[in-house]
Amino acid sequence: MLATTSVGAYFYFNGLNKAQNRAYADAAEPPKAFSPAEFRAFKLQEVHPYNHNTSIFRFKLPSDQHVSGLHVASCIITRYPIKKKDGSTGYVIRPYTPTSTEETQGYVEFIIKNYPEGKMSKHIHSLKLGDELEIKGPIPKYNWDQNKVEHVGMIAGGTGITPMLQVIRRVFDDHSEDQKTKITLLFTNQTENDILLREELDAYAKKYPDRFKVVYGLDRPPSGWDGHTGFVTKELIRKHLPAPDKPNSIIFVCGPDPMLAAIAGAKAPDKSQGEIGGILKELGYPQDHLYKF
C-alpha cells in the first residue's frame, strides 16, 4: 500500500526537513550512503503521488545519520537487471537528480514521471514498498561552489527542473555568499498539471522578487493562461535570460533530448557537453556560457 499526501502537505513537511537538515550542518560530517565506485541497493520507504503521472519516491538510507553525499550539482545512476535475447544479463540504466537536499539525513527522494516509453520510470513506478533499487553516485555535474556566477539563465523542460532546483536551493537557502546571484528560469511543460515543484518555485519568486524570476510555458495551455505558449523561442530567451555578452553569467539547459538539441545542441555520444548548437548558437552564446545537464 502506498503512503500518500497532498502536494501542499509534502512541501510543508519538506520545509521542516530542510530546516532540520540545516541544523545538522554544524554537527560532525555525516556518513555518505552512495558510492561512485559501485551500485548499492536501497529500499523504497514511501511513495507520494504528485499528479496524474508523477510520484515522489523516498528510498531509505542505511541509517538515520546517513546523507546521500550528492554535492550541488550532481546526479546518481539507477539500474535494474534484464534478460537479453541471448540469455545473458543486461541492465537498464538511467540518471536521476534527487529532490531532497544534500544535507537530508536518513533518506533520499526523487520526483519521477511515469513515461510510457521510459523503461526505468515504469520500473520504478512498479516498485512496492520494501523493494530495492540499485543506485550509484554521485556523478558530478556543475560544481556551483567552484564556478559561481552573478546571473544564471535556466531553461528546463519537464523533469529537467530537478538539477535546476539543486542550484536554486543552493543559492537561496541560507547561503549568504550568494546574495548577489540572480536566477531566471524558463520552465516548459505540456499542460499546467504537468508543472512540477511549482509551489516551491513560486515561493522563491515571492521571497526574492529582485533575484529570482520564473516564466512558465505550456504546449497546451488552459483558457486564460497568461504565461508563454509553445516551445522556447529566440524572443523568449532574448527577453528574459542574460545576453550572450553578459559577463559572469551562464545558461543551464535540461530537458528531453529533442528539446536539448533544439535549444543548445545535443550532447556528445559519450554524454559529455558536446558543441553548442541550436537556438543558443544562433543567438551568439559562447561555449563557455552554457552547461547542459
C-alpha positions, 0 to 999 in steps of 0.5 A: 500500500502506498503512503500518500499526501497532498502536494501542499502537505509534502512541501510543508513537511519538506520545509521542516526537513530542510530546516532540520537538515540545516541544523545538522550542518554544524554537527560532525560530517555525516556518513555518505550512503552512495558510492561512485565506485559501485551500485548499492541497493536501497529500499523504497520507504514511501511513495507520494503521488504528485499528479496524474503521472508523477510520484515522489519516491523516498528510498531509505538510507542505511541509517538515520545519520546517513546523507546521500553525499550528492554535492550541488550539482550532481546526479546518481545512476539507477539500474535494474537487471534484464534478460537479453535475447541471448540469455545473458544479463543486461541492465537498464540504466538511467540518471536521476537528480534527487529532490531532497537536499544534500544535507537530508539525513536518513533518506533520499527522494526523487520526483519521477514521471511515469513515461510510457516509453521510459523503461526505468520510470515504469520500473520504478513506478512498479516498485512496492514498498520494501523493494530495492533499487540499485543506485550509484553516485554521485556523478558530478555535474556543475560544481556551483561552489567552484564556478559561481556566477552573478546571473544564471539563465535556466531553461528546463523542460519537464523533469529537467527542473530537478538539477535546476532546483539543486542550484536554486536551493543552493543559492537561496537557502541560507547561503549568504555568499550568494546574495548577489546571484540572480536566477531566471528560469524558463520552465516548459511543460505540456499542460499546467498539471504537468508543472512540477515543484511549482509551489516551491518555485513560486515561493522563491519568486515571492521571497526574492522578487529582485533575484529570482524570476520564473516564466512558465510555458505550456504546449497546451495551455488552459483558457486564460493562461497568461504565461508563454505558449509553445516551445522556447523561442529566440524572443523568449530567451532574448527577453528574459535570460542574460545576453550572450555578452553578459559577463559572469553569467551562464545558461543551464539547459535540461530537458528531453533530448529533442528539446536539448538539441533544439535549444543548445545542441545535443550532447556528445555520444559519450554524454559529455557537453558536446558543441553548442548548437541550436537556438543558443548558437544562433543567438551568439552564446559562447561555449563557455556560457552554457552547461547542459545537464 
